[in-house]
């Protein structure tokens, strides 16, 4: 098993641990909320009374450059407007999930059909469903890539989200009319040789609607795996039809920008679990955010 696979397995175990969640003062995951608190389990992160202000704050007004990166400023904004979602996972997904909600609400018409690739627990799809979108999740839920297996639990907890239990692109026809395809901390785990086909399938799905492809990609800037992460990120950017020079410029900026959001030492140490430090040394990890048309 590669170090990246071990890292993801340890990270996901920490995020799912009932004991860790209890110690951090967070509720159990996957619980269906009681009546009056939203139609799916994302209500434990954003209550019903807090959903509609998201539309007021970000609706049609959250600008997303073609290539950008996660920032502390954006995360701080999320802790003020989506505090539950901004504290759900103990790591960079707290920033990425909130950013994705803003990116969809700010750039995709409410009521549109949207598709998430590799959602795991579909917190973002759940929030967006409650905001009036029609989300479909494509995820095999078979443990591949150290991903989750809780398919039946998720189906029960998120009854207003459509699930296709396959790898993307799925054999099952997802339908048409999608205004956006998105992913959160997924594309960096796709094998290099599969990236072109996955991105092409996503672009084909949204082309009839002139839709958007929006992705938050974990990127190792320094430390073990940095070279392979850069190679994969460059491949994702090229397949998305985005200019390589824009990626190079964004990486150059984030390296010196004090606002750049890096995975914290605390999150890294939590991911490390029982591994000795030399087997799982600290890395500088950022989120590179992409938005492309068809």
N, C-alpha and C positions, 0 to 999 in steps of 0.2 A: 504494500500500500504506500503511495507517495505521501510526502509530507503535506502537500495540499489537501489530500483526502483525509489524512489524520486531523489536520487543522479544522476542516469543515465538520467532521464528525464530533470533535470535542466542542466546538462552538455551538452546534445545534443541540448537543446534549445539555450544555449549560443553560441555553435559552429555554429548554423545555422542562427543566428540573422543577418539580413542585416545591422542593425544599428551598432552592435558590430563589424562586419567585416569592415564596412566603417570607424569606429573610429580607427580600428587597421591598416588601410591602405591596407586591403586585398580585392581582387576582389569578385564580387558575385559568388556564387556557381552554378554549373550545367549548365553553359553557354557553348554552342558549340563554339569552337574557329573558327576564320575566316580561310579561305583557306591559306595553307602554314604554319600553326602553329600547326600541329599535327592532327591526325585523331580522337581525342576524347578530352573531356573536361579536362583531366589531364594536358593539355598544359598550363593551367593557373598556375600550380605549377612548371612544368619543361618544358621549351620551347624546340622546335625541335632541336635547335642548342646545347642544353645541354644534350640531351639524350645519344648520342653515347659515349661521354666521360665516362658515367657510366659503359658501357661495358669495356672500356679500363682500368678503375681503379679497378673494382671489378670482372670482368669476370673470372670465374674459380679460384679465388684467395681470397675469403672471407671465412675464416675458421669459422665454427660454431660448438662449443661443443654440446654434447647432452643436457646438462642443463647449462644455463648461465643466465645472467641478464643484463638489460639495464644499460649503463654507460654514464657518461658525456663525456668521451673521444669519444665514438661512436657518440653521438649527435653532438659534436663539429665538427667531421669529416663530418657529414651530412650537417651541416650549410654551410660548405665550398663547398661541391660537389652537394648538392641538396637543396639549400637554400629555394626555394619555397615550396617544400614538407615538409621541416623541420619547416615551420612556418604556416602551413595550418589550424591547428585546435586548437591552444591555449593550448594544454595539452600534455599528454604523448603519444598520437597517433602521434604527430610530430616526436618523436624519434622512435616509433615502426614501423611506415610506412616505414621510410627510412631504418631501419634495415632489414625489410622484403624484400625490393627491393634488398638490398645487398645480403641477404641470398639466394634468388632465383637466382640472376645473378651469384653469386659465386659458386653455388652448383648444379644448374639444367641446362641442356644443352639448349641453345637458340633454339627456335622453338618448344619446348616441350609443350604439353598440361598440363595445371595447373588448379586447382580448388580452389576458395576461398569460405570459409564458412562464411556467415553473413557479407557481405562486407559493407552494408550501401552505401554511395557514394563510388564507386569502384575506388578510386584514384590509389591505387597500381596496381590493375588489368589493369587500363587504361595505366599507365606508362609501365607495362610489355608488354602489347599488342603492344605498340609503339616500344618496344625493340625487337620485333620479336616472343614473346611467344603467345600461344593460350589460353587465360583465359576463364573459365566458372565461373560464380558467382551463388551460391545457397543462396537465401535470400527470405523470404516470403514477405517483404515490406508491412506488414500489421499492423505495429505499435506495434507488440508484443514485450515485453521486453523493451517498450519505444523506439523501433527502428524506422527507417524512413518508410515513405509511398510513397516516390516519384518515384515509379516504372517507370511510363511513361516518366518522366523527365530524369531519368537515362538512359533508353533505347535510347532516342533520343540523349543524350549527349555523350553516349559511344557506338556507333554503331558497333565497332569492338570487343565488349565484349559480350559473350553469357550469357543470364540470364535464370535461372530456378527459377520461383517464388514459392518456397517451403521452408519448413524447411529441414535441412540436417539430415539424408539422405533423398533425394527426392524420391517420387514415380516415377516421370519421369526418364527414364534411361539417365544418363548423358553421356553414351558412355564409351569407354575404352581408354587405351593408356595414362593415366595420369601419369606424372612423379613426381608430387607433389600436395599435398593438404595443404592449409595453412589457418590461421585465425589470425586476429588482434583484440585484446580486445573483444573476443567473448566467449571463453570457460568458463570464470568465471561466465557467465550469464546462462549457461546451467544447468538445474536442476540436482542435484547430482545423482538421479536414472537414468538419461538419458545419463550420460557420457560414461559408458562402451559401450553402443550400438553405440553412435556417433563415438567414437574413432575406434571401430572395423570396422564400415562401411568405415571410411576413410582409414584404413590400407588395407582393402580388395580392395578398388578402385585402390590403387597404387601398390599392390603386384605384378601384372604381369610385371610391368616395373621396379621392385626393386626400387620403388620411395621413396620419402621423405615426412614425415609429419612434418610441420614446424609451430609453434604457438608462438605468443607473448601474454602472459596471464597477465592481471592486477592482482596484488596480494597485499592485505592489510597486511602489516607487523605488524602494531600496530594501535590500535584504534578500533572503533566499527566495528564488523564484522570480526575481525582478525581470530578468531577460526574457523568460518565456511569457510572462504577463504582458510585457511590452509588445512582443511579437503578436500575441493574440489580440491585444487592443488595436494594433495597427491593422490587423486583418478585419476586425469588426468595423472599424471606421471606413476602410476601403470598400467593404461589401455594402455599407450603408450609403455609399456615394458621397461621403463627406471628404473634404480636402485634407491630405496628410499634413500639410503645413499648418492648418488650424489646430490639429492635435498637438503638433510639436510646440506651437506657440502657447497652447493651454498648459501643457506640462511645464514649460519654462516659467510661466507665471505662477503656477501653484507651488513650485519649488521654493519661491521666495516670498509668497504672499502670507502674511501673518494670519489672515482669515481662513486659510485652508483647513478643512476639517480632516484630521488624522484619527485613525483608530487609537484609542487611549491605551496607556500602559495597563490600566485596570482591566479593560476589556481583553487585552492580550493575555494577561495573567489568568483571567477566568477561562479563556479558551484553552490555555495550556493544560489545565486540569492536572492529572497526575504525571504528565510527561516531564522529564527533566529539562531544565532550561536550554541546554545545548542542543537538545532534539527539537526544540520549538522556540527558537530565539526571536526576539522582537523584530518586526518589520514595519516600515512606513507604508501604510495602506490608506489610499484615498478613494473617493468615488468620482469617476469620470462620467459625466452625464451627456447623453446624446439625444438629439432630436433631428429626425430626417423626414422629408416628405416621400411620396412614392417615386 
